[in-house]
Amino acid sequence: MGTVIQAKISQTQYVTVRRDELRQIKEERAQLQEKVAELTALLSQVQH
């Protein structure tokens, strides 16, 4: 039989995000969602 290796216990990592950073991330997300919708519409026009 092979060598027995003890599995490491997984650790939960917590990340602190400031309110201003969170707001900026949400704004970027909204802009990206709008861009995806725009590109999806263009793509559907090209395919038809």
mmCIF file of the N, C-alpha and C atoms, coordinates in Angstrom:
data_MODEL
# 
_entry.id   MODEL 
# 
loop_
_atom_site.group_PDB 
_atom_site.id 
_atom_site.type_symbol 
_atom_site.label_atom_id 
_atom_site.label_alt_id 
_atom_site.label_comp_id 
_atom_site.label_asym_id 
_atom_site.label_entity_id 
_atom_site.label_seq_id 
_atom_site.pdbx_PDB_ins_code 
_atom_site.Cartn_x 
_atom_site.Cartn_y 
_atom_site.Cartn_z 
_atom_site.occupancy 
_atom_site.B_iso_or_equiv 
_atom_site.pdbx_formal_charge 
_atom_site.auth_seq_id 
_atom_site.auth_comp_id 
_atom_site.auth_asym_id 
_atom_site.auth_atom_id 
_atom_site.pdbx_PDB_model_num 
ATOM 1   N N  . MET A 1 1  ? 0.828   -1.190 0.000   1.00 0.00 ? 1  MET A N  1 
ATOM 2   C CA . MET A 1 1  ? 0.000   0.000  0.000   1.00 0.00 ? 1  MET A CA 1 
ATOM 3   C C  . MET A 1 1  ? 0.870   1.250  0.000   1.00 0.00 ? 1  MET A C  1 
ATOM 4   N N  . GLY A 1 2  ? 0.271   2.359  -0.468  1.00 0.00 ? 2  GLY A N  1 
ATOM 5   C CA . GLY A 1 2  ? 1.010   3.613  -0.554  1.00 0.00 ? 2  GLY A CA 1 
ATOM 6   C C  . GLY A 1 2  ? 1.049   4.345  0.776   1.00 0.00 ? 2  GLY A C  1 
ATOM 7   N N  . THR A 1 3  ? 1.686   5.472  0.750   1.00 0.00 ? 3  THR A N  1 
ATOM 8   C CA . THR A 1 3  ? 1.802   6.308  1.950   1.00 0.00 ? 3  THR A CA 1 
ATOM 9   C C  . THR A 1 3  ? 0.478   7.016  2.222   1.00 0.00 ? 3  THR A C  1 
ATOM 10  N N  . VAL A 1 4  ? 0.104   7.072  3.474   1.00 0.00 ? 4  VAL A N  1 
ATOM 11  C CA . VAL A 1 4  ? -1.121  7.770  3.861   1.00 0.00 ? 4  VAL A CA 1 
ATOM 12  C C  . VAL A 1 4  ? -0.790  9.235  4.104   1.00 0.00 ? 4  VAL A C  1 
ATOM 13  N N  . ILE A 1 5  ? -1.521  10.119 3.435   1.00 0.00 ? 5  ILE A N  1 
ATOM 14  C CA . ILE A 1 5  ? -1.293  11.555 3.605   1.00 0.00 ? 5  ILE A CA 1 
ATOM 15  C C  . ILE A 1 5  ? -2.526  12.154 4.280   1.00 0.00 ? 5  ILE A C  1 
ATOM 16  N N  . GLN A 1 6  ? -2.288  12.866 5.384   1.00 0.00 ? 6  GLN A N  1 
ATOM 17  C CA . GLN A 1 6  ? -3.406  13.479 6.097   1.00 0.00 ? 6  GLN A CA 1 
ATOM 18  C C  . GLN A 1 6  ? -3.891  14.714 5.325   1.00 0.00 ? 6  GLN A C  1 
ATOM 19  N N  . ALA A 1 7  ? -5.196  14.768 5.116   1.00 0.00 ? 7  ALA A N  1 
ATOM 20  C CA . ALA A 1 7  ? -5.774  15.902 4.394   1.00 0.00 ? 7  ALA A CA 1 
ATOM 21  C C  . ALA A 1 7  ? -5.735  17.140 5.277   1.00 0.00 ? 7  ALA A C  1 
ATOM 22  N N  . LYS A 1 8  ? -5.448  18.283 4.632   1.00 0.00 ? 8  LYS A N  1 
ATOM 23  C CA . LYS A 1 8  ? -5.450  19.541 5.379   1.00 0.00 ? 8  LYS A CA 1 
ATOM 24  C C  . LYS A 1 8  ? -6.884  20.016 5.582   1.00 0.00 ? 8  LYS A C  1 
ATOM 25  N N  . ILE A 1 9  ? -7.129  20.606 6.724   1.00 0.00 ? 9  ILE A N  1 
ATOM 26  C CA . ILE A 1 9  ? -8.461  21.139 7.002   1.00 0.00 ? 9  ILE A CA 1 
ATOM 27  C C  . ILE A 1 9  ? -8.618  22.445 6.236   1.00 0.00 ? 9  ILE A C  1 
ATOM 28  N N  . SER A 1 10 ? -9.723  22.556 5.503   1.00 0.00 ? 10 SER A N  1 
ATOM 29  C CA . SER A 1 10 ? -9.930  23.781 4.733   1.00 0.00 ? 10 SER A CA 1 
ATOM 30  C C  . SER A 1 10 ? -10.262 24.922 5.676   1.00 0.00 ? 10 SER A C  1 
ATOM 31  N N  . GLN A 1 11 ? -9.813  26.100 5.304   1.00 0.00 ? 11 GLN A N  1 
ATOM 32  C CA . GLN A 1 11 ? -10.066 27.276 6.127   1.00 0.00 ? 11 GLN A CA 1 
ATOM 33  C C  . GLN A 1 11 ? -10.957 28.237 5.360   1.00 0.00 ? 11 GLN A C  1 
ATOM 34  N N  . THR A 1 12 ? -11.898 28.826 6.073   1.00 0.00 ? 12 THR A N  1 
ATOM 35  C CA . THR A 1 12 ? -12.747 29.849 5.475   1.00 0.00 ? 12 THR A CA 1 
ATOM 36  C C  . THR A 1 12 ? -12.021 31.172 5.584   1.00 0.00 ? 12 THR A C  1 
ATOM 37  N N  . GLN A 1 13 ? -11.918 31.887 4.469   1.00 0.00 ? 13 GLN A N  1 
ATOM 38  C CA . GLN A 1 13 ? -11.258 33.180 4.495   1.00 0.00 ? 13 GLN A CA 1 
ATOM 39  C C  . GLN A 1 13 ? -12.299 34.272 4.366   1.00 0.00 ? 13 GLN A C  1 
ATOM 40  N N  . TYR A 1 14 ? -12.184 35.251 5.209   1.00 0.00 ? 14 TYR A N  1 
ATOM 41  C CA . TYR A 1 14 ? -13.114 36.372 5.194   1.00 0.00 ? 14 TYR A CA 1 
ATOM 42  C C  . TYR A 1 14 ? -12.431 37.572 4.564   1.00 0.00 ? 14 TYR A C  1 
ATOM 43  N N  . VAL A 1 15 ? -13.158 38.270 3.710   1.00 0.00 ? 15 VAL A N  1 
ATOM 44  C CA . VAL A 1 15 ? -12.606 39.435 3.033   1.00 0.00 ? 15 VAL A CA 1 
ATOM 45  C C  . VAL A 1 15 ? -13.428 40.651 3.435   1.00 0.00 ? 15 VAL A C  1 
ATOM 46  N N  . THR A 1 16 ? -12.742 41.700 3.816   1.00 0.00 ? 16 THR A N  1 
ATOM 47  C CA . THR A 1 16 ? -13.430 42.929 4.191   1.00 0.00 ? 16 THR A CA 1 
ATOM 48  C C  . THR A 1 16 ? -13.474 43.857 2.982   1.00 0.00 ? 16 THR A C  1 
ATOM 49  N N  . VAL A 1 17 ? -14.667 44.352 2.663   1.00 0.00 ? 17 VAL A N  1 
ATOM 50  C CA . VAL A 1 17 ? -14.829 45.272 1.548   1.00 0.00 ? 17 VAL A CA 1 
ATOM 51  C C  . VAL A 1 17 ? -15.459 46.548 2.096   1.00 0.00 ? 17 VAL A C  1 
ATOM 52  N N  . ARG A 1 18 ? -14.813 47.661 1.829   1.00 0.00 ? 18 ARG A N  1 
ATOM 53  C CA . ARG A 1 18 ? -15.368 48.932 2.291   1.00 0.00 ? 18 ARG A CA 1 
ATOM 54  C C  . ARG A 1 18 ? -16.616 49.279 1.498   1.00 0.00 ? 18 ARG A C  1 
ATOM 55  N N  . ARG A 1 19 ? -17.478 50.105 2.089   1.00 0.00 ? 19 ARG A N  1 
ATOM 56  C CA . ARG A 1 19 ? -18.729 50.472 1.427   1.00 0.00 ? 19 ARG A CA 1 
ATOM 57  C C  . ARG A 1 19 ? -18.493 51.136 0.079   1.00 0.00 ? 19 ARG A C  1 
ATOM 58  N N  . ASP A 1 20 ? -17.490 52.026 0.007   1.00 0.00 ? 20 ASP A N  1 
ATOM 59  C CA . ASP A 1 20 ? -17.224 52.707 -1.259  1.00 0.00 ? 20 ASP A CA 1 
ATOM 60  C C  . ASP A 1 20 ? -16.722 51.719 -2.320  1.00 0.00 ? 20 ASP A C  1 
ATOM 61  N N  . GLU A 1 21 ? -15.927 50.746 -1.888  1.00 0.00 ? 21 GLU A N  1 
ATOM 62  C CA . GLU A 1 21 ? -15.458 49.725 -2.827  1.00 0.00 ? 21 GLU A CA 1 
ATOM 63  C C  . GLU A 1 21 ? -16.626 48.880 -3.319  1.00 0.00 ? 21 GLU A C  1 
ATOM 64  N N  . LEU A 1 22 ? -17.530 48.538 -2.401  1.00 0.00 ? 22 LEU A N  1 
ATOM 65  C CA . LEU A 1 22 ? -18.685 47.729 -2.757  1.00 0.00 ? 22 LEU A CA 1 
ATOM 66  C C  . LEU A 1 22 ? -19.579 48.477 -3.748  1.00 0.00 ? 22 LEU A C  1 
ATOM 67  N N  . ARG A 1 23 ? -19.779 49.769 -3.501  1.00 0.00 ? 23 ARG A N  1 
ATOM 68  C CA . ARG A 1 23 ? -20.599 50.578 -4.399  1.00 0.00 ? 23 ARG A CA 1 
ATOM 69  C C  . ARG A 1 23 ? -19.971 50.614 -5.794  1.00 0.00 ? 23 ARG A C  1 
ATOM 70  N N  . GLN A 1 24 ? -18.654 50.799 -5.842  1.00 0.00 ? 24 GLN A N  1 
ATOM 71  C CA . GLN A 1 24 ? -17.951 50.839 -7.129  1.00 0.00 ? 24 GLN A CA 1 
ATOM 72  C C  . GLN A 1 24 ? -18.080 49.504 -7.862  1.00 0.00 ? 24 GLN A C  1 
ATOM 73  N N  . ILE A 1 25 ? -17.942 48.411 -7.136  1.00 0.00 ? 25 ILE A N  1 
ATOM 74  C CA . ILE A 1 25 ? -18.067 47.074 -7.736  1.00 0.00 ? 25 ILE A CA 1 
ATOM 75  C C  . ILE A 1 25 ? -19.475 46.878 -8.291  1.00 0.00 ? 25 ILE A C  1 
ATOM 76  N N  . LYS A 1 26 ? -20.483 47.328 -7.537  1.00 0.00 ? 26 LYS A N  1 
ATOM 77  C CA . LYS A 1 26 ? -21.868 47.195 -7.996  1.00 0.00 ? 26 LYS A CA 1 
ATOM 78  C C  . LYS A 1 26 ? -22.113 48.027 -9.250  1.00 0.00 ? 26 LYS A C  1 
ATOM 79  N N  . GLU A 1 27 ? -21.528 49.233 -9.297  1.00 0.00 ? 27 GLU A N  1 
ATOM 80  C CA . GLU A 1 27 ? -21.674 50.080 -10.478 1.00 0.00 ? 27 GLU A CA 1 
ATOM 81  C C  . GLU A 1 27 ? -21.019 49.432 -11.692 1.00 0.00 ? 27 GLU A C  1 
ATOM 82  N N  . GLU A 1 28 ? -19.819 48.888 -11.504 1.00 0.00 ? 28 GLU A N  1 
ATOM 83  C CA . GLU A 1 28 ? -19.117 48.206 -12.600 1.00 0.00 ? 28 GLU A CA 1 
ATOM 84  C C  . GLU A 1 28 ? -19.927 47.007 -13.083 1.00 0.00 ? 28 GLU A C  1 
ATOM 85  N N  . ARG A 1 29 ? -20.513 46.284 -12.144 1.00 0.00 ? 29 ARG A N  1 
ATOM 86  C CA . ARG A 1 29 ? -21.334 45.117 -12.490 1.00 0.00 ? 29 ARG A CA 1 
ATOM 87  C C  . ARG A 1 29 ? -22.532 45.537 -13.331 1.00 0.00 ? 29 ARG A C  1 
ATOM 88  N N  . ALA A 1 30 ? -23.181 46.635 -12.930 1.00 0.00 ? 30 ALA A N  1 
ATOM 89  C CA . ALA A 1 30 ? -24.340 47.129 -13.675 1.00 0.00 ? 30 ALA A CA 1 
ATOM 90  C C  . ALA A 1 30 ? -23.933 47.533 -15.091 1.00 0.00 ? 30 ALA A C  1 
ATOM 91  N N  . GLN A 1 31 ? -22.783 48.200 -15.217 1.00 0.00 ? 31 GLN A N  1 
ATOM 92  C CA . GLN A 1 31 ? -22.300 48.603 -16.541 1.00 0.00 ? 31 GLN A CA 1 
ATOM 93  C C  . GLN A 1 31 ? -22.005 47.374 -17.409 1.00 0.00 ? 31 GLN A C  1 
ATOM 94  N N  . LEU A 1 32 ? -21.400 46.367 -16.814 1.00 0.00 ? 32 LEU A N  1 
ATOM 95  C CA . LEU A 1 32 ? -21.088 45.151 -17.565 1.00 0.00 ? 32 LEU A CA 1 
ATOM 96  C C  . LEU A 1 32 ? -22.355 44.427 -17.993 1.00 0.00 ? 32 LEU A C  1 
ATOM 97  N N  . GLN A 1 33 ? -23.372 44.414 -17.122 1.00 0.00 ? 33 GLN A N  1 
ATOM 98  C CA . GLN A 1 33 ? -24.635 43.776 -17.480 1.00 0.00 ? 33 GLN A CA 1 
ATOM 99  C C  . GLN A 1 33 ? -25.297 44.506 -18.644 1.00 0.00 ? 33 GLN A C  1 
ATOM 100 N N  . GLU A 1 34 ? -25.227 45.837 -18.639 1.00 0.00 ? 34 GLU A N  1 
ATOM 101 C CA . GLU A 1 34 ? -25.778 46.618 -19.750 1.00 0.00 ? 34 GLU A CA 1 
ATOM 102 C C  . GLU A 1 34 ? -25.034 46.301 -21.044 1.00 0.00 ? 34 GLU A C  1 
ATOM 103 N N  . LYS A 1 35 ? -23.717 46.204 -20.959 1.00 0.00 ? 35 LYS A N  1 
ATOM 104 C CA . LYS A 1 35 ? -22.895 45.904 -22.142 1.00 0.00 ? 35 LYS A CA 1 
ATOM 105 C C  . LYS A 1 35 ? -23.224 44.514 -22.683 1.00 0.00 ? 35 LYS A C  1 
ATOM 106 N N  . VAL A 1 36 ? -23.402 43.559 -21.796 1.00 0.00 ? 36 VAL A N  1 
ATOM 107 C CA . VAL A 1 36 ? -23.762 42.197 -22.217 1.00 0.00 ? 36 VAL A CA 1 
ATOM 108 C C  . VAL A 1 36 ? -25.110 42.215 -22.936 1.00 0.00 ? 36 VAL A C  1 
ATOM 109 N N  . ALA A 1 37 ? -26.076 42.962 -22.391 1.00 0.00 ? 37 ALA A N  1 
ATOM 110 C CA . ALA A 1 37 ? -27.395 43.055 -23.022 1.00 0.00 ? 37 ALA A CA 1 
ATOM 111 C C  . ALA A 1 37 ? -27.274 43.687 -24.406 1.00 0.00 ? 37 ALA A C  1 
ATOM 112 N N  . GLU A 1 38 ? -26.451 44.734 -24.502 1.00 0.00 ? 38 GLU A N  1 
ATOM 113 C CA . GLU A 1 38 ? -26.233 45.419 -25.779 1.00 0.00 ? 38 GLU A CA 1 
ATOM 114 C C  . GLU A 1 38 ? -25.607 44.475 -26.811 1.00 0.00 ? 38 GLU A C  1 
ATOM 115 N N  . LEU A 1 39 ? -24.568 43.766 -26.398 1.00 0.00 ? 39 LEU A N  1 
ATOM 116 C CA . LEU A 1 39 ? -23.883 42.850 -27.313 1.00 0.00 ? 39 LEU A CA 1 
ATOM 117 C C  . LEU A 1 39 ? -24.771 41.669 -27.686 1.00 0.00 ? 39 LEU A C  1 
ATOM 118 N N  . THR A 1 40 ? -25.567 41.201 -26.747 1.00 0.00 ? 40 THR A N  1 
ATOM 119 C CA . THR A 1 40 ? -26.505 40.106 -27.034 1.00 0.00 ? 40 THR A CA 1 
ATOM 120 C C  . THR A 1 40 ? -27.519 40.536 -28.081 1.00 0.00 ? 40 THR A C  1 
ATOM 121 N N  . ALA A 1 41 ? -28.021 41.774 -27.956 1.00 0.00 ? 41 ALA A N  1 
ATOM 122 C CA . ALA A 1 41 ? -28.971 42.301 -28.939 1.00 0.00 ? 41 ALA A CA 1 
ATOM 123 C C  . ALA A 1 41 ? -28.332 42.414 -30.312 1.00 0.00 ? 41 ALA A C  1 
ATOM 124 N N  . LEU A 1 42 ? -27.107 42.919 -30.364 1.00 0.00 ? 42 LEU A N  1 
ATOM 125 C CA . LEU A 1 42 ? -26.406 43.026 -31.648 1.00 0.00 ? 42 LEU A CA 1 
ATOM 126 C C  . LEU A 1 42 ? -26.190 41.652 -32.274 1.00 0.00 ? 42 LEU A C  1 
ATOM 127 N N  . LEU A 1 43 ? -25.814 40.709 -31.447 1.00 0.00 ? 43 LEU A N  1 
ATOM 128 C CA . LEU A 1 43 ? -25.562 39.353 -31.934 1.00 0.00 ? 43 LEU A CA 1 
ATOM 129 C C  . LEU A 1 43 ? -26.825 38.735 -32.499 1.00 0.00 ? 43 LEU A C  1 
ATOM 130 N N  . SER A 1 44 ? -27.954 38.934 -31.824 1.00 0.00 ? 44 SER A N  1 
ATOM 131 C CA . SER A 1 44 ? -29.205 38.361 -32.315 1.00 0.00 ? 44 SER A CA 1 
ATOM 132 C C  . SER A 1 44 ? -29.626 39.026 -33.633 1.00 0.00 ? 44 SER A C  1 
ATOM 133 N N  . GLN A 1 45 ? -29.309 40.314 -33.811 1.00 0.00 ? 45 GLN A N  1 
ATOM 134 C CA . GLN A 1 45 ? -29.619 40.998 -35.087 1.00 0.00 ? 45 GLN A CA 1 
ATOM 135 C C  . GLN A 1 45 ? -28.786 40.412 -36.215 1.00 0.00 ? 45 GLN A C  1 
ATOM 136 N N  . VAL A 1 46 ? -27.535 40.143 -35.949 1.00 0.00 ? 46 VAL A N  1 
ATOM 137 C CA . VAL A 1 46 ? -26.629 39.615 -36.973 1.00 0.00 ? 46 VAL A CA 1 
ATOM 138 C C  . VAL A 1 46 ? -27.048 38.198 -37.377 1.00 0.00 ? 46 VAL A C  1 
ATOM 139 N N  . GLN A 1 47 ? -27.526 37.423 -36.414 1.00 0.00 ? 47 GLN A N  1 
ATOM 140 C CA . GLN A 1 47 ? -27.870 36.031 -36.689 1.00 0.00 ? 47 GLN A CA 1 
ATOM 141 C C  . GLN A 1 47 ? -29.176 35.898 -37.446 1.00 0.00 ? 47 GLN A C  1 
ATOM 142 N N  . HIS A 1 48 ? -30.009 36.933 -37.452 1.00 0.00 ? 48 HIS A N  1 
ATOM 143 C CA . HIS A 1 48 ? -31.298 36.840 -38.125 1.00 0.00 ? 48 HIS A CA 1 
ATOM 144 C C  . HIS A 1 48 ? -31.294 37.462 -39.488 1.00 0.00 ? 48 HIS A C  1 
# 
